[in-house]
Amino acid sequence: MAKIKIIANEPALIIESKKEKTLVIGDLHIGIEAQLGTEKIAKKAINDLVEKIIKLIEETKSGSVVLVGDIRHKLPKEKEYWQQLSEEEEVEHRISIEIPEILFRLKKHADVRIIPGNHDGGLKSYFETAEEITIENIGIVHSHKWPSKEMMEAIDTLIVAHSHPAVIFKDQFGYKTKQKAWVKGTLDSKELKTQYPNINKDISVIILPVFNPLITGSPINEKEKFLGPLLKDRIMKINEIEVFLLDGTQIKI
């Protein structure tokens, strides 16, 4: 059976299988950097993001890396040739075109596998992509749609992205801060049977924090809801979830 190890102080984990170590990260959202002000600053931030992934690959000695959805932040707006793009839209457009080249840098250090998210049209021509990936007893999906019956029946643990979990803190003066968070929970086998009739066991689920440093996420201690059909209230045992900050601190919700 494969084992999961969360990397301390990072929004990333490792799957150790008989074959190799696999680095798993979700929600790169490359392109949000265009909001920083200038193209030069945006590309510096993207370069730092890629260098961070390369560093994690090298430090963990991972043979492969799985990018779990929403590699792109968003697709640039289409406009007629006579309409003028804003400066930010122009930067977004150029970054979108360059994303394959950006990710090719990772292929020099590890095999790159992509699970496309709802923002990722056009990457299939450049990289190995799959709607889901199974590593021994562990499944990986983005979670914006239902996983396959075959995978759900074969696994005991599911890793998902898409929800961007975070925790919000409020001090005595009313000042609020947010931190990225891990969520560990359980999918109820009885509720799963509606979609997967042959399921006869609960499935553990781990929700990845968003990897891009410019996005913190949605505070689950204000609204205990997650994105995607699989993580709806009736399936996810909300009262039993465990929440941890990146440094391992457990938070009561």
Secondary structure, 3 states (H helix, E strand, C coil): CCEEEECCCCCCEEEECCCCEEEEEECCCECHHHHHCCHHHHHHHHHHHHHHHHHHHHHHCCCEEEEECCCECCCCCCCCCCCCCCHHHHHHHHHHHHHHHHHHHHHCCCEEEEECCCCCCCCCCCCEECCCEEECCEEEECCCCCCCHHHHHHCCEEEECCCCEEEEEECCCCCEEEEEEEEEEEECHHHHCCCCCCCCCCEEEEECCECCCCCCCEECCCCCCCCCHHHCCCCECHHHCEEEECCCCEECC
